[in-house]
Amino acid sequence: MNLSSISIKRPIATIMLMLMVVVLGVAAVIGIPQDLFPKIEYPVALVMTTYSNASPEEVETMVTDPLEQALASVEGLDEMMSMSMPGSSIVMVQFQMDTDMNFATLNMREKIAMVESYLPDDAGDPTVMKLDLNAMPITQIYISGDMPLDQLNSQIEDNVLNYFERVAGVASVMAMGGVDEEIAIEISQDKLSGYSLSLGQIAQILVAENINMPSGDVSKGDTEIVVRTMGEFKSVDDIKNLPITLNDRSIVRLQDIASISDTYQEQESISRIDGKTAIGVFITKQSDANTVSTSNAVLKEMDKLKQKFPELTFTVGFNQADFIQNSINSVSESAIMGGLLAVLVVFLFLKNVRSTLVIALSIPISLLATFALMKARGMTLNMITLCSLTIAVGMLVDNSIVVLENIFRLRQETGCAAEAAEKGSKEIFLAIVSSTATTVVVFLPIALSGGITGMMFKDFCFTIIIALVASLIVAVTAVPMLCSKLLTKGLSTDYIRFGRHRYKFRQLQKFTQFIEDLTESYDQFMRKALKMRKRIILTCIGIFVVSIILVGIVGTELMPESDEGTFTINVDVPYGTSLKDKDKIMTEIESYAMTIPELEHCTVDIGQTSMFSFGDSCSLSITLTDKQERKRSTKEIVRQAKKDLAYFTGAKLDINESSSMSFGMGTEADLAIDIKGKELDELDNIGSELCKQIQAVDNVVSAEVESTEGDPEVKVILNRSTAAYYGITASQLAHGLSTALSGSTATKLKIDGEEIEINLSLPDQYSESVDNMKQITITGATGLSVPVGQIADFEFGNSPSSVNRMNQQRYITIEVDIQGNDLGKVSQEVLKIVNNYQFPDGYLYETGGQQEQMMESFRSLGLALLVALALVYLVLAAQFESVTLPIMVMMSIPFAMSGAFLALFITGTSLSMVSFLGLIMLVGIVVNNAILLVEFINQNKQSMGRDEALVQAGKMRLRPILMSAGTTVIGMVPMSVGMGEGGETLAPMGISIIGGLVASTVVTLILVPVLYSLFDDRKLKKDKKRQAHDEMVSELEAKWHEEDLRNA
């Protein structure tokens, strides 16, 4: 007794199991977390080290190089890159896939500890951290108010930020654009020199005097009393009145030689929204927190704060959850619409409400079962899993349609619903198990593959596998049971009955007549086709050969673009540009942005906004109105912005459409060319020459060397002989100049639980020019003070803004921006130029960017395609117990590829990772119809003859084949047209599957019977030859036996 028989005979138990699935599924839908994408853990770790006031080349030599040498021996290392910038070093270590990053970072710390003592004393401790894309802000809130900036900053830091920090799931809250309180001590250099004091001495005195410290115990009778020395400053007056002992033992107060004020630090960052000054609050979620729930909780807290602080204005500048929610809603709508359309297709064919109801019930039951298993597996509801469910909606009904249609046909013949249900489900049980298996196995190579492809689409594959297995179980249990109960009355009708009323659909009659005419025409055509098999095969081969041309015509790209309604203008200013000058540049760009008609919000951020940005960071983010409300796409607006700002001077602009769909896959450049070598000047020359040649290539928008342009600098070189007379060392000179020009934090004043920095410096006039800098006096060990200009020489030059290295070798990057949708073809033209370039000895190049990522992904997916073909063949061979029949069944696959490429060509869609995944899926989908045909032929060719069985198989399976293909195609239409937010990214998959399925359906119905007859003829010929051979051998053996008898 099989599952179908059990479910038919125990309907109550079957219904209870279905309800159990429904309850678990609904609970899973309510509780399943939502996110944009599955959690992807990149095997990358960073080592960040500070080395204040050091040039990029000094950072490279003193910090980066020792760290790289130590890290080069870390186990599992794949690639190492570094960036040495003014005052800081970042080393990025990329490991092989499936590396345990906890162990890897521990190993890195051990290696670093071995060389830490060789780093400069002034260098900070190297910090090792795993690369976490969740460290980027998920929500940006801009807060403004009708009050001075310092008051606004204090209000936010004291009363607002702590509320956001307490929200569940929030990891960090960073505010920028404000100013912090400080105690500014501005020393008079004349008085400092007159008293033979130095800035370093003043700093040491401040540190030594501002201290509370336990000093031991003392006895008082039988009691031990703790002794504490109390010296911390309690007010600004304590600092002003700080006594300083001079060499002649006289005392002066600090206020006698310095101006001391309770003020605010120089502003280091600026934030604005829609032209209004604001404090930007950047909120980052915890690594394991859900983006949507965390962001929603933050916005709820913001609404409460609006009521609590009516004097403040809160504006959301960016909220990742909005795009996630809109994208999920759009894909959900596509899935629901696809499901409804699939049910409509079933009704058109069967003209029976009860039969349609069976299919309609099988979809939600299968989906709810899928949700329950997804929740149990710890998966999230995201764009990838929802996309797989959208595709699955059309495929979920395939098994149910095959079972229902067979039961429906037998019910018409026998008149008994229960008997038809049991017999019909039993007849096609092996066929639907095999067809499900062929579809499932094509996803295994992708799900189990490594690299970025495996990480991105693992959940996609597992979701479809779960959904298909669930649909198979529903098809062999719930569908037969429901058919046995619901198909007890009249079947096909041209109307729907509601109570006493009947609503007739005249179009159903026309559709039914069309299917009957099509079936009859198919019968006649196939009888002729079986008599001209060679012509049919040659025609199919010709069509396939012609379609191969499309492979070269269809463009290629890594990922389809998505219109998210936001874009960013990153501004690269020369190192050392003042905040005031940066603001002038950003204000000019902001003025242009405010003129964009589709603008909703424009935010400006100058300074550090996350752990991955730097103090020189300048960016302008533009949020557009909803896609439905504007006539131009984001891409068109970005293209216009690039044209309008092409002649902007004073800074380099990088204008890019924002994309949450990039999965964090490296550089945004379409093509990146890394040129490696030793000398930076030679690298720059090579880069400049290549850029000129690349710019001439058609469809190349720009080719630029990633900025390493030298920044002006003045080198202060100590004259040791002269300096020795005053007892001044190079270290004293460096520290003295650093404090005088940049200031230094000597210590902190603690008031009411807050710490206020006490900053020491000379008046600003000494940093206004090199001549003024030369007047700064340095006090040496002898107590004598001397101007810097008398003990040092000065050299003017340029230093690189950064020194980049790859695998311990210097390199620069040429970033090529390509327009159009054929990234691969244009990249080949560019690489021809690079290949023909005569590189000096010791210099070479490597390619990167989206082009390299695309080729790597295509190689991975190509291998998955070959493995999928092999697995499908093995499943078919096991089912048919034949090594030749699977080849015939799989002949529909090449034509599915032809149909897919034709669909991509007609719609102007490029071959991308998404559409390539659709091609792999076709391998498992298109053979299902052929399996049903061959199964029927094998079952009936003995009783009705082979050729008649071939024709009847097509006639009898025409309706279910058209139904299953129709439901899959119609179910994917909403996704293929790119409905809603983020829909453009998933559309190519739907287009390739629809094109491939339509083409393969036609080919299956015509070519498979023709090929079957040819294969069968060859088999018959072999059988006849074998039979003739066997008869001849038998005759010879009989003659030999007779001769032996005669001789005997």
Stockholm file with secondary structure:
# STOCKHOLM 1.0

chainA/1-1048         MNLSSISIKRPIATIMLMLMVVVLGVAAVIGIPQDLFPKIEYPVALVMTTYSNASPEEVETMVTDPLEQALASVEGLDEMMSMSMPGSSIVMVQFQMDTDMNFATLNMREKIAMVESYLPDDAGDPTVMKLDLNAMPITQIYISGDMPLDQLNSQIEDNVLNYFERVAGVASVMAMGGVDEEIAIEISQDKLSGYSLSLGQIAQILVAENINMPSGDVSKGDTEIVVRTMGEFKSVDDIKNLPITLNDRSIVRLQDIASISDTYQEQESISRIDGKTAIGVFITKQSDANTVSTSNAVLKEMDKLKQKFPELTFTVGFNQADFIQNSINSVSESAIMGGLLAVLVVFLFLKNVRSTLVIALSIPISLLATFALMKARGMTLNMITLCSLTIAVGMLVDNSIVVLENIFRLRQETGCAAEAAEKGSKEIFLAIVSSTATTVVVFLPIALSGGITGMMFKDFCFTIIIALVASLIVAVTAVPMLCSKLLTKGLSTDYIRFGRHRYKFRQLQKFTQFIEDLTESYDQFMRKALKMRKRIILTCIGIFVVSIILVGIVGTELMPESDEGTFTINVDVPYGTSLKDKDKIMTEIESYAMTIPELEHCTVDIGQTSMFSFGDSCSLSITLTDKQERKRSTKEIVRQAKKDLAYFTGAKLDINESSSMSFGMGTEADLAIDIKGKELDELDNIGSELCKQIQAVDNVVSAEVESTEGDPEVKVILNRSTAAYYGITASQLAHGLSTALSGSTATKLKIDGEEIEINLSLPDQYSESVDNMKQITITGATGLSVPVGQIADFEFGNSPSSVNRMNQQRYITIEVDIQGNDLGKVSQEVLKIVNNYQFPDGYLYETGGQQEQMMESFRSLGLALLVALALVYLVLAAQFESVTLPIMVMMSIPFAMSGAFLALFITGTSLSMVSFLGLIMLVGIVVNNAILLVEFINQNKQSMGRDEALVQAGKMRLRPILMSAGTTVIGMVPMSVGMGEGGETLAPMGISIIGGLVASTVVTLILVPVLYSLFDDRKLKKDKKRQAHDEMVSELEAKWHEEDLRNA
#=GR chainA/1-1048 SS CCHHHHHHHCHHHHHHHHHHHHHHHHHHHHHSCBCSSCCCCCSEEEEEEEBTTCCHHHHIIIIIHHHHHHHTTCTTEEEEEEEEETTEEEEEEEECTTCCHHHHHHHHHHHHHHHGGGSCTTBCCCEEEECCGGGSCSEEEEEEESSCHHHHHHHHHHHTHHHHHTSTTEEEEEEESCCCEEEEEEECHHHHHHTTCCHHHHHHHHHHHSCEEEEEEEEETTEEEEEEEECCCCSHHHHHTCEEECTTSCEEEHHHHEEEEEEECCCCCEEEETTEEEEEEEEEECTTSCHHHHHHHHHHHHHHHHHHCTTEEEEEEEEHHHHHHHHHHHHHHHHHHHHHHHHHHHHHHHCCHHHHHHHHHHHHHHHHHHHHHHHHTTCCBCHHHHHHHHHHHHHHHHHHHHHHHHHHHHHHHHCCHHHHHHHHHHHTHHHHHHHHHHHHHTTHHHHTCCHHHHHHHHHHHHHHHHHHHHHHHHHHHHHHHHHHHHTTSCCCCSEEEETTEEEECHHHHHHHHHHHHHHHHHHHHHHHHTTSHHHHHHHHHHHHHHHHHHHHHSCBCSSCCCCCSEEEEEEECCTTCCHHHHHHHHHHHHHHHTTCTTEEEEEEEESCCSTTSCTTCEEEEEEECCGGGCSSCHHHHHHHHHHHTTTCCSSEEEEEECCGGGTTCSCCCSEEEEEECSCHHHHHHHHHHHHHHHHTSTTEEEEEECSCCCEEEEEEEECHHHHHHHTCCHHHHHHHHHHHHHCEEEEEEEETTEEEEEEEECCGGGGSCHHHHHTCEEECTTSCEEEHHHHEEEEEEEECSCEEEETTEEEEEEEEEECSSCHHHHHHHHHHHHHHSCCCTTCEEEEEHHHHHHHHHHHHHHHHHHHHHHHHHHHHHHHHTCSSHHHHHTTHHHHHHHHHHHHHHHHTCCBCHHHHHHHHHHHHHTHHHHHHHHHHHHHHHHHHCHHHHHHHHHHHHHHHHHHHHHHHHHHHHHHHTTCSTTHHHHHHHHHHHHHHHHHHHHHHHHHHHHHHHHHHHHHHHHHHHHHHHHHHHHHHHHHHHHHHHHHC
#=GC SS_cons          CCHHHHHHHCHHHHHHHHHHHHHHHHHHHHHSCBCSSCCCCCSEEEEEEEBTTCCHHHHIIIIIHHHHHHHTTCTTEEEEEEEEETTEEEEEEEECTTCCHHHHHHHHHHHHHHHGGGSCTTBCCCEEEECCGGGSCSEEEEEEESSCHHHHHHHHHHHTHHHHHTSTTEEEEEEESCCCEEEEEEECHHHHHHTTCCHHHHHHHHHHHSCEEEEEEEEETTEEEEEEEECCCCSHHHHHTCEEECTTSCEEEHHHHEEEEEEECCCCCEEEETTEEEEEEEEEECTTSCHHHHHHHHHHHHHHHHHHCTTEEEEEEEEHHHHHHHHHHHHHHHHHHHHHHHHHHHHHHHCCHHHHHHHHHHHHHHHHHHHHHHHHTTCCBCHHHHHHHHHHHHHHHHHHHHHHHHHHHHHHHHCCHHHHHHHHHHHTHHHHHHHHHHHHHTTHHHHTCCHHHHHHHHHHHHHHHHHHHHHHHHHHHHHHHHHHHHTTSCCCCSEEEETTEEEECHHHHHHHHHHHHHHHHHHHHHHHHTTSHHHHHHHHHHHHHHHHHHHHHSCBCSSCCCCCSEEEEEEECCTTCCHHHHHHHHHHHHHHHTTCTTEEEEEEEESCCSTTSCTTCEEEEEEECCGGGCSSCHHHHHHHHHHHTTTCCSSEEEEEECCGGGTTCSCCCSEEEEEECSCHHHHHHHHHHHHHHHHTSTTEEEEEECSCCCEEEEEEEECHHHHHHHTCCHHHHHHHHHHHHHCEEEEEEEETTEEEEEEEECCGGGGSCHHHHHTCEEECTTSCEEEHHHHEEEEEEEECSCEEEETTEEEEEEEEEECSSCHHHHHHHHHHHHHHSCCCTTCEEEEEHHHHHHHHHHHHHHHHHHHHHHHHHHHHHHHHTCSSHHHHHTTHHHHHHHHHHHHHHHHTCCBCHHHHHHHHHHHHHTHHHHHHHHHHHHHHHHHHCHHHHHHHHHHHHHHHHHHHHHHHHHHHHHHHTTCSTTHHHHHHHHHHHHHHHHHHHHHHHHHHHHHHHHHHHHHHHHHHHHHHHHHHHHHHHHHHHHHHHHHC
//
